[in-house]
């Protein structure tokens, strides 16, 4: 370390530490979560087995009984009951007919865990399928964090803040949401933190940058039933924040990344058109969002003043019209009471997006949630407070729009789906969009603040993000170990048969997330930057 920034050796150490720390954090969640305690985890494992065995259209398959054991019904949604009420090791070693509720999911997020199940045994299930399921999310998260860290320490901190405890948990269990979230994160990081130069060849992007964004978009659009909508919205929001068009970015892609994106889009379209009216509608809505954005962007380029505001108002009115249309034309007709119930769940859904893991009953403490929300809001306020023009305010305004869009989209999609309970939606469904909010709020600060300021502010923000992750991890272990009314002594929590001591996992997770906070905000200073900084210091002297 010297006056001008971290040395190349420190930069390489930070890169290796970042990759290892991501693996440690995901691995800690993977091992500490009781079997089948992920959202419908057994159903997604069965779906994976069916996909690998070539019967993806069957809801019922013959498989070993231990695939769905233990039965978590004794403690799921009962937060005061420990996971030890579902004993491990009593699984019958016979094949039975297993039914999955994940039949209508695309196959892409189930291939790797399904393949892992083919070589699993009662002693390795569900940990081996979880490991296989976590491989691609881990690579995408590492790549996204590295892209942000290369931009600046503050960018690295914002990216880490976007990775809520719910995201880390989703990466570690067998559920296609993990891959979709990791893809959205990589796409956000690439679109926002890799500078785009309009006049440069290929926007000034290297092949590495293109592959990051394309891999992220593909991973975001393929695994879930609603993935295509969230992926399209992420791309459009990223383009709005950076004042670019989707077409402009696409036409500058190299052949390889463009081909992958085209194939992924056709795969998403094939599945949509093979699975009924709702999925076809989501695919069409996604295409409409992208096309409408580019038309809006083109119109704004040629207008000034009040006419731009008219175009903006027209775009918002069109979106509202589509949302209202979807709500009132749902199967069963418009239901005002149901809509009221859905809207009333908004606060709970936002809490879930930050930290309500397991079966949504290991919940982030209120003070921790307020701390997280306060930091995100403060970043947004700081972006507006120091902005000197509309261009500097654009990312923060986009962040507000993304937050509003995520909330309204949850209402609309739940209404359109035809569910009548009003409690179908879960916060992680909206997380591909919501995780962009901290990055959007802070993007103008990344461009505006001096390097010295970012070097202390970045670690502060990253430390708060790490603290939130540690608190939720501890809360989850206690909930599974002794229930929410049980002891606060960590040594009493190792009750439910985790393959590694839960006390040890708490320490390993804490060390991993702390190392990640350091690595995400430690950036190697290039020779050119070092020379520029030295010259600036000489001028000041």
C-alpha positions, 0 to 999 in steps of 0.5 A: 500500500502507498499514497496513491492506492493499493499495489498490484499485489494487494489487488490480486489478493483482493480478487482471490479473497473476493472469490473465496469469500463468495464461496464461503458465504454461499457454502455457509448458507448451504450447510446451515439450512436444514434439508428441504427448508428452502422454498419448495426445495423438495419439489424443485429437486423432484423437478430436477430428477424428472428433467434429467431422466427425460420426463420433464412433462411428468408431475409424478415420478418414481424416486427414492423416498429420502429425496423428500425427507425429512418432512418439514411440516412440523416446523414450517411457518411455525417459527417457535418450533425448532427444525429438530422436530423433523428428524434426519436419518429416518428416511425409508430406503425405497422408491415411491411416487413423488409429486412436484408443484414445480411442473410448470417451471422452465427446465433450465434451472433444474438441470444441474441439481437434477444431475447431482441427484443422480449420484446423491445418497441419503447422506449427501442429499440435499447438499450435493444438489445444492452445491450443483445449483449454487455453481452458476450463481456463485460465478455470476456473483463473483463476476458482478462484484469484480466488475463493480470493484474495478469501477471504484470502492464505492461501486463495490460497496453498493453491489455488496449492499444489493446482495441481501441475505435473502439473495445469499440464501436463494443462491444456496438452496435448490430453487431456480430463483437463485440463478435468476437473482444472480443473473440479474445482479450480474446484469445490473453490475455490468450495465451500471458500473462498466462505463459505456462510451457512446462514440467508441467502438462497441461502447468501449466494452471489452469481451469480458464486459459483454460476456458478463452482461449477456450471461447475466441477462440469459441467467435472469430470463431463463429459470423462472416462469416470470423471469423474462419480465424481470430480465427485460425490466432490468435491461430497460432500467439499466439503459434508462439510468445510463441514457442509452437504448437497448438496440444501441447496446445490442448492435455493438455486441460481438458475435459470440455474446450476441449469439448466446443472447439470441439463443437464450431469447428463443429458448425463453420464447419457446417455453413461453409459447408452450406453456399457455396464455399467461406465459405468452402474455408475459413474453409479449409484455417484456418485448413491448417494454423493450420496444417502447423504451427504445421508441421513448428514448429516440423521441426524447433525443429529438425534443427539448423542454416541455415536449420531453415531459409530454413524452415522459407522461405518455410513457407513464400513462401507457404503463399504467394503462397496461397495468390496469388492463391486466388487473381488470381482465384477470381470470375471475374478473376484477376483485377490489377486496383481493387487490386490497389484500395484495396491496396490504402485503407490500410491506411484508414482501419488501421485508422478505426481499431483504431477509426472511429466509427458510419458509419465510419465518426466519425474519430480519429484526426490525432494527436491522431492516430499518438500518438497511433501509436507512442506508439505502435511502441516505444514499439516494438522498445524497445523490439528489443533494449533490446533483448539478443537473438532470443527467446526475439525477437520472440514476437516482430517479431511475432507482425510485422508478424501479422501486415503484415498478417492483411494487406495482408489478407484484400487485399486477402479476399476483392479480393476473395470475388468478390466485385468490388468497392475496398472499401468494407473492413472496419478496424474492420474486421481485428481488431481481428488480429491487437489488438494482435500487442501491446501485442506481441510487449510488451510481451518480456518487460513483461518478461524482465523489473524489477517489479519497472520499470513496475509499472511506465511504465504500468500506463503511457501506460495505460494513453495514451490508455485512452486518445485516447479513451476519444478523440474519444468518444468526437469526436463522440459525437460532430459529432452526435450532431452538425456535424464536422463543428459545435460548440465545446461547449459540451453543444450544442451537446445534440441534437439527443435524447440520453436517457441521457445527452451527457455531462453527458455521456462524463464525465461518460465515461472519469471517467470510462476509467480513472478508468480502466487504474488504475485498469488494472495496479494495481496488488495484490502482492502474499505472495510468491512474497512479500517474494521474493521482501523483500529478494531481497531488503535485499540482495541489502542493 
